[in-house]
C-alpha cells in the first residue's frame, strides 16, 4: 500500500514544522528499528512496537507483545482503526488523516511527551560509577594492571624457569604457564601437550629449529638456494632461510600443521619457466585449471638403466624400453586363456595385488605369479627339470650339462644319439679310447643343447617375455637376455595412493588394459581423468585438492622422523647436504 507520513515538530516561538515522507509497503511498521517504515527514535519505544495492516474491512492495528499503544486514550492491543483516530505509541501521538489521491493511508506523527528531566533524575538516583562507592578509577586500574602482570607474566615466567620438563610427570591440575597457551595443540603433538618446555626452549622466543630437530630428523629444503641458477632470483634465494615454524604452525587445534594452501606453491610455479628457463620444470597453477599434463619417468634403455620424462600426451615418443614384452590384451581375453588347470579368465587383481591400506601394489615377479602358467621346462621328456629364471648364463650351462649327461649315460630315445660304451676291459688293462668315441657323444650333446637354446631363448620361454639377442660371445650357447628394468615410480615428483581409489573405482576406469598392446596404453591416465573427480582447494562439487595432496614440499626421499644421529651421516660418513637443482628437475 502507498503511505504518506508527516512528522510534526512544534517550535518554541509558536508554529509547527512539517516533514513529509512517502512509503510503499505491504504493512506500516512502527518502532526503533531502522527497518521500520515509521522510525521513532526514543528509548521508550521498542524495536518493533506496532504494525498497521490494510484489510478488506479497513485498517487494523496489531500491537507487539509488551508494547504500549493507546487508541483515542484507551489502552488497546489489536483493533480496527479509521480516519480521525489518534494512536498513542509511547511518547508519540499518531493521527490518521484523510489520505490524498493515490495514497492508501496518511498519518501525522508528533512527539508530545519528551523525556525532559526524567533521565537526569533517574541518573542521579542510580549508582553506576566506581566513584559512587568512593573508589578511584586510577586505583583500580593499577590493581588490575598488577594482577595481570603477576598472574599472566610473573608466575608463568617463574614456573617456566624453575620447571624441568625432562623430569616432569603428568599431574592433575594446571601449570602456571598454561595461561600462555594460544590454542589447542594438534593431534600429532598431543602426547607432549602438557610439556611446553620441549618445544618452547626460551621464553618470548618462537619455537626454534633445534627443538623440532630433537624429535624430527633434519630435512632438506625445497631446493638449494645457493645454486647459480637460483641465487639470481630473490624470491627463491630467501626461501631456504625460512625456519620450521614459518611453515608449520601449531596451536590451531585440528587444523593441519603444514601449510596446505595452493597459493603458497602457485606463487612461484605459475611462471617458473620464465624465471628458470634452463629448468625442465613446467608452469603449474590450480589443479583443475592450469596444471600441466603428467610426465611419467619411462625407461629409455634398460641395459644402460637410463630414464626420461615424457609427457603422457606425446604418444609418438611415449614408449618404454624395459626389456620386457607383456601384452595385457593377450592375458585379459573375455573368453579366457589356457592355464595350468584348464581355461581360466584373468582380471587385473589376478596379478596386481594391493595389500590392504597400502599405497602401491606388490611387485610382480616370475616366482609366485608368472611361473604358475609359464613353467620353464625345456625338454618334455623331463618335466621335472626347469631353467633358472633370471640367470641366462646358468640356464645355458644347465642345458649343455643336461644333454652331455644324456650322451654319456644313454637312455635317450633318439636315433641320432650315440650308443653307450659297453666295451669290457680286463682288470689291469687299459684299452685306448677311439676318436669316434671321444667326439660323437660331445658333438651330439652340443648339437642338442644349441637346438634347445635356440628354441628356448629365441622362440619360446625367454623370447616370449624378454628382449633377447644372439651371437658369438653372448653366452655359453650364444644367447643373452636384455636386463629387465621396471620403474617403481612413474611420477618421480608426485604421489598417488591406489588404496584410496580402489574401493570406489575399477582398474579400467583409468587404465585401458583389455585393449592394451604396449606399456604406454596402461602407463598412466591423462590428467583429464583425474580432473573428473579432483578440483582446486575451494571446489564444492569435487574432491578439494591442493599441491601437497600429491607433491612433497621437501625433496623426495627425505626422512621425516627417526634417529636424527643416524640420519645426519650419509653412507660415506659425510654430513648430509641439500640436493642441487639437477636432482630437483629429475634430469637423467
C-alpha positions as CSV (number, residue, x, y, z in Angstrom):
1,X,0.0,0.0,0.0
2,X,1.0,3.6,-0.6
3,X,1.7,5.6,2.6
4,X,2.2,9.3,3.4
5,X,3.9,10.0,6.7
6,X,4.1,13.6,8.1
7,X,6.3,14.4,11.1
8,X,5.2,17.4,13.1
9,X,7.6,19.5,15.3
10,X,6.2,22.4,17.4
11,X,8.6,25.3,17.8
12,X,9.2,27.2,21.0
13,X,8.1,30.5,19.5
14,X,5.0,29.0,18.0
15,X,4.2,27.4,14.8
16,X,4.6,23.9,13.5
17,X,7.2,22.5,11.1
18,X,6.2,19.6,8.8
19,X,8.4,17.0,7.2
20,X,6.7,14.6,4.8
21,X,7.9,11.1,3.6
22,X,6.4,8.7,1.2
23,X,6.5,5.0,1.8
24,X,5.4,1.9,-0.2
25,X,5.0,-1.3,1.8
26,X,2.6,-4.2,2.5
27,X,2.3,-3.1,6.2
28,X,3.1,0.0,8.2
29,X,5.6,-0.8,11.0
30,X,6.3,1.5,14.0
31,X,9.4,1.1,16.1
32,X,13.0,1.9,17.0
33,X,14.4,-0.5,14.4
34,X,15.8,1.2,11.3
35,X,13.8,-1.3,9.2
36,X,10.5,0.2,10.4
37,X,8.6,2.5,7.9
38,X,8.0,4.9,10.8
39,X,11.2,5.2,12.7
40,X,10.6,6.5,16.3
41,X,13.9,7.4,18.0
42,X,13.1,7.2,21.7
43,X,14.3,4.7,24.3
44,X,10.7,4.2,25.4
45,X,9.9,2.7,22.0
46,X,10.5,-0.9,21.4
47,X,12.4,-2.1,18.3
48,X,9.2,-3.5,16.9
49,X,6.3,-1.7,18.6
50,X,3.2,-1.9,16.4
51,X,2.1,-2.5,12.8
52,X,-0.9,-1.4,10.8
53,X,-2.3,-3.7,8.1
54,X,-4.8,-2.8,5.3
55,X,-7.5,-5.4,5.3
56,X,-10.8,-5.8,3.4
57,X,-12.7,-4.2,6.2
58,X,-10.3,-1.2,6.6
59,X,-7.2,-0.6,8.6
60,X,-6.3,-2.8,11.5
61,X,-3.6,-2.2,14.2
62,X,-1.6,-5.1,15.9
63,X,0.4,-4.3,19.0
64,X,3.6,-6.3,19.6
65,X,4.0,-8.1,22.8
66,X,4.8,-5.9,25.9
67,X,4.3,-2.7,23.8
68,X,2.2,0.2,25.0
69,X,-0.4,1.5,22.5
70,X,-3.5,3.6,23.2
71,X,-6.3,4.3,20.7
72,X,-8.1,7.6,21.5
73,X,-6.7,7.4,25.0
74,X,-7.7,3.8,25.7
75,X,-5.1,1.1,26.0
76,X,-5.6,-1.4,23.2
77,X,-3.9,-4.4,21.8
78,X,-5.5,-5.3,18.4
79,X,-8.4,-3.5,16.8
80,X,-9.8,-1.7,13.7
81,X,-9.0,2.0,13.2
82,X,-10.0,4.7,10.9
83,X,-9.5,8.3,9.8
84,X,-9.6,10.6,12.8
85,X,-8.3,8.1,15.4
86,X,-5.3,9.1,17.5
87,X,-2.9,6.4,18.4
88,X,-0.7,6.9,21.4
89,X,2.5,5.0,20.7
90,X,4.8,5.6,23.6
91,X,5.5,9.3,23.8
92,X,4.2,9.9,20.3
93,X,0.7,10.7,19.0
94,X,-0.1,9.3,15.6
95,X,-3.2,10.8,14.0
96,X,-4.9,9.1,11.0
97,X,-5.9,11.8,8.5
98,X,-7.7,11.7,5.2
99,X,-5.3,10.4,2.6
100,X,-4.7,12.4,-0.6
101,X,-5.4,11.0,-4.0
102,X,-3.2,8.0,-4.9
103,X,-2.4,7.2,-1.2
104,X,-4.0,4.4,0.9
105,X,-3.1,5.8,4.3
106,X,-1.9,9.2,5.7
107,X,-0.7,9.8,9.2
108,X,0.8,12.6,11.2
109,X,3.4,11.8,13.9
110,X,4.2,14.2,16.8
111,X,6.3,13.8,19.9
112,X,4.1,15.0,22.7
113,X,5.8,13.6,25.8
114,X,9.6,14.3,25.6
115,X,12.0,12.8,28.2
116,X,12.5,16.2,29.8
117,X,14.4,15.9,33.1
118,X,13.3,12.4,33.9
119,X,16.5,10.8,32.6
120,X,18.7,13.2,34.7
121,X,16.7,12.5,37.8
122,X,17.0,8.7,37.1
123,X,20.7,9.0,36.7
124,X,21.1,10.9,39.9
125,X,19.3,8.2,41.8
126,X,21.4,5.4,40.2
127,X,24.9,4.1,41.2
128,X,26.8,3.3,38.0
129,X,30.4,4.5,38.7
130,X,33.2,3.5,40.9
131,X,33.4,7.0,42.3
132,X,29.9,6.5,43.7
133,X,31.4,3.8,46.0
134,X,34.3,6.1,47.0
135,X,36.7,4.2,44.8
136,X,39.2,5.8,42.4
137,X,39.4,4.6,38.8
138,X,43.1,5.1,38.9
139,X,43.5,2.9,42.0
140,X,41.5,0.0,40.4
141,X,43.4,0.5,37.1
142,X,46.7,-0.1,39.0
143,X,45.2,-3.1,40.9
144,X,44.1,-4.6,37.6
145,X,47.4,-3.9,35.9
146,X,49.4,-5.5,38.8
147,X,47.1,-8.5,38.9
148,X,47.6,-9.2,35.1
149,X,51.3,-8.7,35.5
150,X,51.6,-11.2,38.3
151,X,49.1,-13.8,37.0
152,X,50.0,-13.7,33.4
153,X,53.6,-12.8,33.3
154,X,55.5,-13.2,36.6
155,X,54.0,-16.5,37.8
156,X,54.2,-18.2,34.4
157,X,57.8,-16.9,33.9
158,X,58.8,-18.2,37.3
159,X,57.3,-21.6,36.7
160,X,58.9,-21.8,33.3
161,X,62.5,-21.2,34.6
162,X,62.3,-23.4,37.6
163,X,60.5,-26.2,35.8
164,X,62.5,-29.1,34.3
165,X,60.5,-30.8,31.6
166,X,62.6,-33.9,31.4
167,X,61.6,-34.9,34.9
168,X,58.0,-33.6,34.7
169,X,55.2,-36.1,35.2
170,X,51.7,-35.7,34.1
171,X,49.8,-34.4,37.2
172,X,46.2,-33.3,37.9
173,X,45.7,-29.6,37.7
174,X,47.0,-26.8,35.6
175,X,50.5,-25.4,35.3
176,X,51.0,-21.6,35.7
177,X,52.4,-21.1,32.2
178,X,49.3,-22.7,30.7
179,X,47.9,-19.1,30.5
180,X,50.3,-18.5,27.7
181,X,48.7,-21.3,25.6
182,X,47.4,-19.6,22.4
183,X,45.1,-22.5,21.4
184,X,44.7,-26.3,21.4
185,X,47.6,-28.4,20.0
186,X,47.4,-30.6,17.0
187,X,46.7,-34.4,17.3
188,X,50.2,-35.2,16.1
189,X,51.7,-33.5,19.2
190,X,49.1,-34.3,21.8
191,X,51.4,-36.7,23.6
192,X,53.6,-33.7,24.6
193,X,50.7,-31.2,25.0
194,X,51.4,-30.8,28.8
195,X,55.2,-30.4,28.4
196,X,55.6,-26.9,26.9
197,X,59.3,-26.6,27.5
198,X,60.1,-29.4,25.0
199,X,59.3,-27.0,22.1
200,X,59.4,-23.6,23.8
201,X,63.1,-23.7,24.9
202,X,63.3,-20.0,25.5
203,X,60.6,-17.6,26.8
204,X,59.2,-14.9,24.5
205,X,61.0,-16.6,21.5
206,X,59.3,-18.6,18.8
207,X,60.0,-22.3,18.6
208,X,63.5,-22.8,17.2
209,X,64.6,-25.4,14.7
210,X,66.7,-27.1,17.3
211,X,63.5,-28.0,19.2
212,X,62.0,-29.5,16.1
213,X,65.1,-31.5,15.3
214,X,65.2,-33.0,18.8
215,X,62.4,-35.4,17.5
216,X,62.3,-34.9,13.8
217,X,65.2,-35.9,11.5
218,X,66.6,-32.9,9.6
219,X,65.1,-32.4,6.2
220,X,66.4,-30.7,3.1
221,X,64.7,-27.6,1.7
222,X,62.6,-27.5,-1.4
223,X,65.8,-26.7,-3.4
224,X,69.3,-25.4,-2.8
225,X,69.0,-21.6,-2.9
226,X,72.8,-21.3,-3.3
227,X,73.0,-22.7,-6.8
228,X,73.9,-20.3,-9.5
229,X,70.6,-20.8,-11.4
230,X,68.6,-19.8,-8.3
231,X,70.8,-17.3,-6.5
232,X,69.9,-14.6,-9.0
233,X,66.1,-14.9,-8.2
234,X,65.4,-13.1,-4.9
235,X,62.1,-14.8,-4.5
236,X,63.8,-18.2,-4.5
237,X,67.0,-17.2,-2.7
238,X,65.3,-16.3,0.5
239,X,63.1,-19.4,0.8
240,X,65.7,-21.8,2.2
241,X,66.4,-19.4,5.0
242,X,62.9,-20.0,6.5
243,X,62.6,-21.9,9.7
244,X,60.4,-24.8,10.5
245,X,58.0,-22.5,12.4
246,X,57.5,-20.3,9.3
247,X,55.6,-23.1,7.5
248,X,54.4,-25.4,10.3
249,X,52.1,-23.5,12.6
250,X,50.9,-25.1,15.9
251,X,48.2,-24.3,18.4
252,X,45.5,-24.3,15.8
253,X,43.6,-27.3,17.0
254,X,42.6,-29.9,14.4
255,X,43.9,-27.7,11.6
256,X,46.8,-29.2,9.7
257,X,50.2,-28.2,11.0
258,X,51.6,-28.0,7.4
259,X,50.6,-25.2,5.1
260,X,48.2,-26.6,2.5
261,X,47.1,-23.5,0.6
262,X,47.8,-23.9,-3.1
263,X,48.7,-20.2,-3.4
264,X,51.9,-20.9,-1.4
265,X,53.1,-23.1,-4.3
266,X,51.5,-21.3,-7.2
267,X,53.2,-18.0,-6.3
268,X,56.5,-19.4,-7.6
269,X,55.4,-22.1,-10.0
270,X,52.8,-20.2,-12.1
271,X,55.6,-18.6,-14.2
272,X,58.7,-20.7,-13.3
273,X,59.5,-21.3,-16.9
274,X,60.3,-17.6,-17.3
275,X,62.2,-17.3,-14.0
276,X,64.2,-20.5,-14.6
277,X,64.4,-21.0,-18.4
278,X,67.2,-23.5,-18.0
279,X,65.0,-25.8,-15.9
280,X,62.7,-28.6,-17.2
281,X,60.0,-27.7,-14.6
282,X,56.7,-26.7,-16.2
283,X,54.4,-23.8,-15.2
284,X,51.7,-25.0,-12.8
285,X,48.7,-23.4,-11.3
286,X,45.4,-24.7,-9.9
287,X,45.0,-28.4,-10.5
288,X,41.6,-28.1,-12.2
289,X,42.7,-25.2,-14.4
290,X,46.5,-24.7,-15.0
291,X,48.2,-28.0,-14.1
292,X,50.4,-29.5,-16.9
293,X,49.8,-33.0,-18.1
294,X,51.6,-35.8,-16.4
295,X,55.2,-36.6,-17.4
296,X,56.0,-40.2,-16.4
297,X,59.5,-41.3,-15.9
298,X,59.9,-44.1,-18.6
299,X,62.8,-46.4,-19.2
300,X,64.7,-45.5,-22.4
301,X,67.4,-48.1,-22.1
302,X,67.1,-51.0,-19.6
303,X,70.7,-52.1,-20.2
304,X,72.1,-48.7,-19.5
305,X,69.5,-48.0,-16.8
306,X,68.5,-44.6,-18.2
307,X,65.2,-42.8,-17.8
308,X,63.5,-39.9,-19.5
309,X,60.4,-37.9,-18.5
310,X,58.0,-37.7,-21.4
311,X,54.5,-36.1,-21.4
312,X,51.7,-38.5,-21.4
313,X,50.2,-36.6,-24.4
314,X,53.3,-37.3,-26.5
315,X,52.1,-40.6,-27.9
316,X,54.9,-40.6,-30.6
317,X,57.7,-40.7,-28.0
318,X,55.9,-42.4,-25.1
319,X,57.4,-45.8,-25.4
320,X,59.1,-47.8,-22.6
321,X,62.1,-49.9,-23.3
322,X,62.1,-52.0,-20.2
323,X,63.4,-55.2,-21.8
324,X,60.1,-56.9,-21.3
325,X,57.2,-57.8,-23.6
326,X,53.8,-58.1,-22.0
327,X,50.6,-57.5,-24.0
328,X,47.8,-57.0,-21.5
329,X,45.1,-57.8,-24.1
330,X,46.5,-61.3,-24.6
331,X,46.0,-62.1,-20.9
332,X,42.7,-60.4,-20.4
333,X,40.6,-62.1,-23.1
334,X,37.0,-62.2,-22.1
335,X,36.7,-65.8,-23.3
336,X,39.7,-66.8,-21.1
337,X,43.2,-68.2,-21.7
338,X,44.8,-71.5,-21.2
339,X,46.0,-72.1,-17.6
340,X,47.6,-74.9,-15.7
341,X,44.2,-76.3,-14.8
342,X,42.4,-75.5,-18.0
343,X,40.9,-72.4,-19.3
344,X,40.5,-69.5,-16.9
345,X,39.6,-65.8,-17.1
346,X,42.1,-63.3,-15.6
347,X,41.5,-59.9,-14.3
348,X,43.7,-57.1,-13.1
349,X,43.6,-58.4,-9.5
350,X,44.9,-61.8,-10.6
351,X,48.4,-60.4,-10.8
352,X,48.3,-56.9,-9.3
353,X,48.0,-57.5,-5.5
354,X,47.2,-54.4,-3.4
355,X,47.7,-55.0,0.3
356,X,45.0,-53.5,2.5
357,X,45.8,-49.9,3.3
358,X,49.0,-49.9,1.1
359,X,49.6,-47.1,-1.4
360,X,51.1,-49.3,-4.1
361,X,50.8,-52.8,-5.4
362,X,53.2,-55.6,-4.6
363,X,56.0,-56.1,-7.1
364,X,55.2,-58.7,-9.8
365,X,57.8,-61.4,-10.3
366,X,58.3,-64.6,-12.1
367,X,58.2,-66.5,-8.9
368,X,54.8,-66.7,-7.4
369,X,53.0,-65.0,-10.3
370,X,54.1,-65.9,-13.9
371,X,55.5,-69.3,-13.2
372,X,52.1,-70.7,-12.4
373,X,51.4,-70.6,-16.2
374,X,54.8,-70.1,-17.7
375,X,56.9,-73.0,-16.5
376,X,60.5,-73.1,-17.9
377,X,60.5,-76.8,-19.0
378,X,62.9,-77.1,-21.9
379,X,62.7,-80.9,-22.5
380,X,59.2,-82.6,-22.4
381,X,60.9,-85.9,-21.5
382,X,62.0,-84.4,-18.2
383,X,59.2,-82.1,-17.0
384,X,60.8,-82.0,-13.6
385,X,63.9,-80.1,-14.9
386,X,63.4,-76.4,-15.4
387,X,65.6,-73.5,-16.3
388,X,66.5,-71.0,-13.6
389,X,64.8,-67.7,-14.1
390,X,66.9,-64.5,-14.2
391,X,70.2,-66.4,-14.8
392,X,70.7,-66.6,-18.6
393,X,74.3,-68.0,-18.5
394,X,73.4,-70.6,-15.9
395,X,70.4,-71.7,-17.9
396,X,72.6,-72.3,-20.9
397,X,75.1,-74.2,-18.9
398,X,72.3,-76.3,-17.4
399,X,71.1,-77.2,-20.9
400,X,74.5,-78.2,-22.1
401,X,75.3,-80.2,-19.0
402,X,71.9,-81.9,-19.2
403,X,72.5,-83.3,-22.7
404,X,76.1,-84.1,-22.0
405,X,75.0,-86.3,-19.2
406,X,72.5,-88.0,-21.6
407,X,75.2,-88.5,-24.2
408,X,77.4,-90.3,-21.7
409,X,74.8,-92.4,-19.8
410,X,72.5,-93.2,-22.7
411,X,68.8,-93.9,-22.5
412,X,67.8,-91.2,-24.9
413,X,65.0,-92.1,-27.3
414,X,66.8,-90.6,-30.3
415,X,68.1,-92.5,-33.3
416,X,70.9,-89.9,-33.7
417,X,72.0,-90.3,-30.1
418,X,75.3,-92.1,-29.6
419,X,75.1,-95.6,-28.2
420,X,76.5,-96.1,-24.7
421,X,80.0,-97.6,-24.5
422,X,79.7,-101.2,-23.4
423,X,83.3,-102.4,-24.2
424,X,84.5,-104.7,-21.4
425,X,88.1,-104.4,-20.3
426,X,90.4,-106.9,-18.4
427,X,91.5,-106.0,-15.0
428,X,94.7,-104.1,-15.1
429,X,94.5,-103.5,-18.9
430,X,93.8,-100.0,-20.3
431,X,92.1,-100.0,-23.7
432,X,92.7,-96.9,-25.7
433,X,89.7,-94.7,-26.4
434,X,89.0,-94.2,-30.1
435,X,88.5,-90.8,-31.7
436,X,84.9,-91.7,-32.6
437,X,84.0,-92.5,-29.0
438,X,85.6,-89.2,-27.9
439,X,83.8,-86.9,-30.4
440,X,80.4,-88.5,-31.2
441,X,78.8,-88.0,-27.7
442,X,80.2,-84.5,-27.3
443,X,79.0,-83.5,-30.8
444,X,75.5,-84.8,-30.2
445,X,75.3,-83.1,-26.8
446,X,76.4,-79.8,-28.2
447,X,74.0,-80.1,-31.1
448,X,71.1,-80.8,-28.8
449,X,72.0,-78.1,-26.4
450,X,72.3,-75.5,-29.1
451,X,69.0,-76.6,-30.7
452,X,67.1,-76.3,-27.4
453,X,68.8,-73.0,-26.5
454,X,67.8,-71.5,-29.9
455,X,64.3,-72.6,-29.3
456,X,64.0,-71.6,-25.6
457,X,65.7,-68.2,-25.9
458,X,64.7,-67.3,-29.4
459,X,61.1,-68.6,-30.0
460,X,59.7,-69.9,-26.7
461,X,60.0,-69.2,-23.0
462,X,62.6,-66.4,-22.7
463,X,61.8,-64.8,-26.0
464,X,58.1,-64.7,-25.2
465,X,58.6,-62.1,-22.4
466,X,62.1,-60.8,-22.7
467,X,64.1,-59.0,-25.3
468,X,66.9,-61.4,-26.3
469,X,70.0,-61.2,-28.5
470,X,72.2,-63.8,-30.1
471,X,75.7,-64.0,-31.5
472,X,79.1,-65.1,-30.6
473,X,80.1,-64.3,-27.1
474,X,76.6,-63.6,-25.9
475,X,76.7,-66.6,-23.5
476,X,77.7,-70.3,-23.3
477,X,75.3,-71.1,-26.2
478,X,75.5,-67.6,-27.9
479,X,72.3,-66.2,-26.3
480,X,71.8,-63.3,-23.8
481,X,68.7,-61.7,-22.2
482,X,68.5,-57.9,-22.2
483,X,68.3,-56.9,-18.5
484,X,64.8,-56.0,-17.4
485,X,64.2,-52.7,-15.6
486,X,60.8,-51.9,-14.2
487,X,60.2,-48.4,-13.0
488,X,58.7,-48.4,-9.5
489,X,57.7,-44.7,-9.5
490,X,56.1,-43.4,-12.7
491,X,55.7,-40.0,-11.2
492,X,59.1,-39.1,-9.6
493,X,57.8,-35.8,-8.4
494,X,54.3,-36.9,-7.4
495,X,52.5,-39.2,-5.0
496,X,49.5,-41.5,-5.7
497,X,47.6,-43.7,-3.3
498,X,45.9,-46.7,-5.0
499,X,44.2,-47.8,-1.9
500,X,42.3,-44.5,-1.6
501,X,40.8,-45.1,-5.1
502,X,40.4,-48.9,-5.3
503,X,37.3,-49.0,-3.2
504,X,35.5,-46.6,-5.5
505,X,36.9,-47.2,-8.9
506,X,37.6,-50.2,-11.1
507,X,41.1,-50.5,-12.7
508,X,39.6,-50.0,-16.2
509,X,38.3,-46.6,-15.1
510,X,41.9,-45.3,-15.5
511,X,43.8,-48.0,-17.4
512,X,42.6,-49.5,-20.7
513,X,44.2,-52.8,-20.0
514,X,41.8,-55.0,-22.0
515,X,42.9,-53.4,-25.3
516,X,46.5,-52.6,-24.4
517,X,49.2,-54.0,-26.7
518,X,52.1,-51.8,-25.3
519,X,53.0,-50.3,-22.0
520,X,52.1,-46.7,-22.9
521,X,48.4,-47.8,-23.2
522,X,48.3,-48.5,-19.5
523,X,51.1,-46.4,-18.2
524,X,49.1,-43.5,-16.7
525,X,45.8,-41.9,-17.5
526,X,45.8,-38.4,-18.8
527,X,45.2,-35.6,-16.3
528,X,41.7,-35.1,-17.6
529,X,40.7,-38.4,-16.0
530,X,41.8,-37.2,-12.6
531,X,40.0,-33.8,-13.1
532,X,36.7,-35.7,-13.3
533,X,36.9,-36.1,-9.5
534,X,39.5,-33.7,-8.3
535,X,39.4,-29.9,-8.3
536,X,41.0,-26.9,-6.7
537,X,41.1,-26.3,-2.9
538,X,37.8,-24.3,-2.9
539,X,35.6,-26.6,-5.1
540,X,32.3,-27.8,-3.7
541,X,31.3,-30.5,-6.2
542,X,34.6,-32.4,-6.4
543,X,37.4,-33.5,-4.1
544,X,39.3,-30.4,-3.0
545,X,42.9,-31.0,-3.9
546,X,45.9,-28.7,-3.3
547,X,49.5,-29.1,-4.4
548,X,50.6,-31.0,-1.3
549,X,47.9,-33.6,-1.9
550,X,50.2,-35.2,-4.5
551,X,53.5,-33.5,-4.0
552,X,56.0,-33.2,-1.2
553,X,57.4,-29.8,-0.4
554,X,60.7,-31.2,0.9
555,X,62.9,-33.1,-1.5
556,X,61.6,-36.7,-2.2
557,X,63.2,-39.4,-0.1
558,X,64.0,-37.2,2.8
559,X,63.4,-38.6,6.3
560,X,60.6,-37.1,8.4
561,X,61.1,-38.7,11.8
562,X,63.5,-41.1,13.3
563,X,67.0,-41.4,14.7
564,X,68.5,-38.0,13.9
565,X,72.1,-39.0,14.7
566,X,71.9,-41.9,12.2
567,X,70.3,-39.7,9.6
568,X,72.9,-36.9,9.8
569,X,75.5,-39.1,8.2
570,X,75.4,-40.4,4.7
571,X,77.0,-43.8,3.8
572,X,80.4,-42.1,3.3
573,X,80.4,-40.6,6.7
574,X,79.9,-37.1,5.4
575,X,77.3,-34.7,6.8
576,X,74.1,-34.7,4.7
577,X,73.6,-31.7,2.3
578,X,70.9,-30.4,0.1
579,X,70.4,-31.6,-3.4
580,X,71.2,-29.3,-6.3
581,X,68.8,-28.1,-9.0
582,X,69.7,-31.0,-11.3
583,X,68.3,-33.5,-8.9
584,X,65.2,-31.4,-8.4
585,X,64.4,-31.4,-12.1
586,X,64.8,-35.2,-12.3
587,X,67.2,-35.0,-15.2
588,X,68.9,-38.2,-16.4
